[in-house]
Amino acid sequence: MDYIIAVVYFSIFMLEWFEKGVPINDIYFTNPDRRATANWKPYYRQAAIVFLILGLAHLSYGLSHSFNLNYLYILGHIFIILAIIYWFISQVKLPDIE
């Protein structure tokens, strides 16, 4: 199951990295007036990096279950913590859409 979740996260990462579809960010959904004119590139990048880190976390979870390696399970937890920290820091640094 962890491998399936990792593939989904990596797929979303690829879509966000190449700026296909909608950016997975709350500002896109709460500000419909500015959707066409705003610069969404930083929001795509933020979402792509977060989904990459989450994909790596679930990949390490899957490998830890498959090969019974506990340190990969701990590495998955570290990836989750890094994703949360990155999201908070980058959310503060992203430009506001006015």
Sequence and secondary structure as in RCSB ss.txt:
>XXXX:A:sequence
MDYIIAVVYFSIFMLEWFEKGVPINDIYFTNPDRRATANWKPYYRQAAIVFLILGLAHLSYGLSHSFNLNYLYIL
GHIFIILAIIYWFISQVKLPDIE
>XXXX:A:secstr
 HHHHHHHHHHHHHHHHTT S   SHHHHH GGGTTTS  HHHHHHHHHHHHHHHHHHHHHHHHHHHT HHHHHH
HHHHHHHHHHHHHHHHHHS    
